[in-house]
């Protein structure tokens, strides 16, 4: 939601391809030649959520299954956490988001189990 970014003091620029990064000069150059200056550069390319239904899992539309990619997803998850005090949660995924979510759930007194196919967390 563009309003959310504005409220948080974040300038949101969409549909802009960055074609050059000058780390020493702390600048980015877009495909149209526009230059952006920065103090700190964070590269967060995002990804596409993998849903249980993508694998034909029965019951993938059940209540209390959450995917975390958007602000609205976080709000729904937050509501569920508040409603399940001292409950149990299973996190599928051992990447950054899964680990951070596990920590947040533990802080909120939920019993957490993490499941992921790789032999260790954060395989990338």
C-alpha positions, 0 to 999 in steps of 0.5 A: 500500500503506497500510503503505508510507505508514505506514513513511515517516511519511505519514498516508494519508486515503482517500475524502475530498473537499476542498471548501475551501482557505484558503491564508492560514490554511493549512487544508483543509476536507473535505466532512464539515467536517473541517479539515486544517492544512498547512505546505506544500500539494502538489496531486497529482491523479494520472491514469490511465495510457494503455497501448499496448494502448488504441491496439491496438498489437501486442506491447503485452504484450512484456517490458520495457515499463513503465508508471510509476504505482504503487510496484510499477511503480517496483520492476519498473522499477528491477530492469530498469534494474539488469539493463540496464547501459549499455542503451538506453531509449525513454520515451513522454511528455514530462511531468514523470514522463517527464522525471524518468525520463529523468534517472534512466535517464541517471544509470544510464548508459542511452542515452535517447530520448524520444518525445512528440506535443507540440511541446515538453516539459511542454506543460501 
